Amino acid sequence: MQRVEYTHFTPFVNSTFTAQRADIQVDLHLLQVATKTSNRNHYFRENPFTLVFRCPLKVILPQGLYRMTTVSFEPMEIFITAVGADTEGVIYHALFD
C-alpha cells in the first residue's frame, strides 16, 4: 500500500470528488487539507492531516469507507465521518493520523 501524504490532496482543494459505496453515490467538495503538528512517537504518522469535505446535499452519509474519485486523481478508499453542517451542506472529515 502506498503511503499517502497531504501533498497528494493539496492540488485538489476546491475540487469535487465523487464518493461511492454500495448503492450510494454523492459529490463532495474538498474544502481544505489541514496539517496537524504534534509530538509523535514512531507508532504514528509523521505528518498527520485532515481532509475537510462538504456535501451540498442535506444528506448525512453513514461513516465509513468510500471510493473517492475526481479528474486526474487515482481512485482511493477514504474513511469519512460527518462532523457538522453549515448553511451550504454537511461537513465531513477524513483523518490521516
C-alpha positions in Angstrom: 0.0 0.0 0.0 1.4 3.4 -1.0 1.9 5.9 1.8 -0.5 8.8 1.4 0.6 12.3 2.3 -1.2 15.6 2.5 0.7 16.7 -0.7 -1.4 14.1 -2.7 -4.5 16.2 -1.9 -3.4 19.8 -1.9 -3.7 20.2 -5.7 -7.4 19.1 -5.4 -8.6 21.7 -2.9 -11.8 23.2 -4.3 -12.3 20.1 -6.5 -15.4 17.9 -6.5 -14.9 14.3 -5.6 -17.5 11.5 -6.2 -17.9 9.3 -3.1 -19.2 5.8 -3.9 -20.2 2.9 -1.6 -22.6 0.1 -2.5 -25.7 2.0 -3.8 -24.6 5.4 -2.5 -23.0 8.0 -4.8 -22.7 11.7 -3.9 -20.5 14.6 -4.8 -18.2 16.1 -2.1 -16.3 19.3 -2.4 -12.8 19.2 -0.9 -12.6 22.4 1.1 -9.3 22.1 3.0 -6.3 19.9 3.6 -5.3 20.7 7.2 -1.9 19.5 8.5 -1.5 18.8 12.2 1.6 19.3 14.3 2.2 17.2 17.3 4.9 15.3 19.1 4.5 11.8 18.0 6.4 8.6 18.5 7.3 6.1 15.8 3.9 4.3 16.1 2.1 7.2 14.4 2.2 9.0 11.1 5.0 11.6 11.0 2.8 14.2 9.3 -0.8 13.8 10.3 -3.5 15.6 8.3 -7.2 16.0 7.8 -9.3 16.4 4.7 -12.4 18.6 5.0 -15.2 17.9 2.6 -18.7 19.5 2.2 -21.7 17.7 0.7 -24.1 20.3 -0.8 -27.0 17.9 -0.1 -28.6 17.8 3.3 -27.9 14.1 3.4 -25.8 12.6 6.2 -23.8 9.7 4.8 -23.0 6.8 7.2 -19.4 7.0 8.3 -17.2 4.5 6.6 -15.0 3.8 3.6 -15.9 5.4 0.3 -14.2 5.1 -3.1 -13.2 8.7 -3.9 -12.6 9.8 -7.5 -12.1 13.0 -9.3 -10.3 14.1 -12.5 -6.5 13.3 -12.5 -6.7 11.6 -9.2 -6.1 7.8 -8.7 -9.3 6.4 -7.1 -8.8 5.8 -3.4 -10.8 4.3 -0.5 -11.1 7.0 2.2 -12.9 6.7 5.6 -15.1 9.8 6.2 -17.2 10.9 9.1 -19.9 13.6 9.3 -18.8 16.2 11.8 -21.3 19.0 11.4 -23.2 21.2 9.0 -23.4 24.7 7.8 -25.8 26.7 5.6 -24.2 25.1 2.5 -24.3 21.4 3.4 -22.9 18.7 5.6 -19.2 18.7 6.6 -17.1 15.5 6.6 -13.6 14.8 7.8 -11.1 12.2 6.8 -8.3 11.9 9.3 -4.9 10.5 8.3 -3.2 10.1 11.7 
